[in-house]
Amino acid sequence: MVFYFKARPEAGDYTIYMGVDKHENEELIKYGFPEDIWFHVDKMSSAHVYLRLNKGQTIDDMSEGLLEDCAQLVKANSIQGNA
């Protein structure tokens, strides 16, 4: 099951998707949009988090709060973050 989250209200109206295993991650990649930004902990087991930006937006348009929401989800759903 893919999890869906809404970013905090002050970050804007964004949907954040999270897959917790390889099957869910493959589904997210398969149905992803060009505006999606992928988050994952480097060299460690963690959830894959995808942020769906609005059409025409780029990573440069992300607010600090939106970036933090995505990073906290990845951290909380990593092996290190759960220890």
C-alpha positions in Angstrom: 0.0 0.0 0.0 1.3 3.4 -1.0 0.9 6.1 1.7 -0.3 9.6 0.9 0.4 12.7 2.9 -0.4 16.3 2.6 2.3 18.9 3.3 1.8 21.2 6.2 -0.6 23.9 5.3 1.9 26.7 5.3 4.1 24.8 2.8 1.3 24.8 0.2 -1.1 22.3 -1.3 1.2 19.4 -2.1 0.8 15.7 -2.0 3.6 13.5 -0.8 3.7 9.8 -1.6 5.7 7.1 0.2 6.4 3.6 -0.7 7.9 1.3 2.0 9.0 -1.7 -0.1 10.3 -2.4 -3.6 6.9 -3.2 -5.0 5.4 0.0 -3.9 8.4 2.0 -5.1 8.1 0.4 -8.5 4.5 1.4 -8.7 5.4 5.0 -7.7 8.1 5.1 -10.4 5.7 3.5 -13.0 3.0 6.1 -12.5 5.2 9.1 -11.6 5.0 12.5 -13.2 7.9 14.5 -14.5 7.2 17.0 -11.7 7.9 14.3 -9.0 11.0 14.7 -6.8 12.4 11.6 -5.2 13.8 11.4 -1.6 15.7 8.5 -0.2 18.5 8.1 2.5 21.8 7.6 0.7 23.5 4.2 1.3 20.9 3.1 3.8 17.6 1.3 3.9 14.7 3.8 3.9 11.3 4.5 2.5 11.1 6.2 -0.9 9.3 9.5 -0.7 8.0 11.3 -3.8 6.8 14.9 -3.8 4.4 15.8 -6.5 5.1 19.4 -7.5 2.6 21.5 -9.5 3.0 21.4 -13.3 5.8 23.7 -14.4 7.5 23.8 -10.9 11.0 22.7 -10.3 12.9 21.8 -7.1 14.0 25.4 -6.9 10.3 26.3 -6.2 10.2 24.2 -3.0 9.9 26.0 0.3 12.1 25.1 3.2 9.1 23.7 5.1 8.1 21.5 2.2 11.7 20.1 1.9 11.7 19.5 5.7 8.3 17.6 5.5 9.8 15.2 2.8 13.1 14.8 4.7 11.4 14.0 8.0 9.2 11.3 6.3 12.3 9.7 4.9 14.2 9.9 8.1 11.3 8.5 10.2 10.9 5.6 7.9 14.6 4.6 7.6 16.4 1.9 9.6 18.5 4.6 11.4 15.5 6.8 12.1 13.5 3.9 13.7 16.4 2.9 16.0 
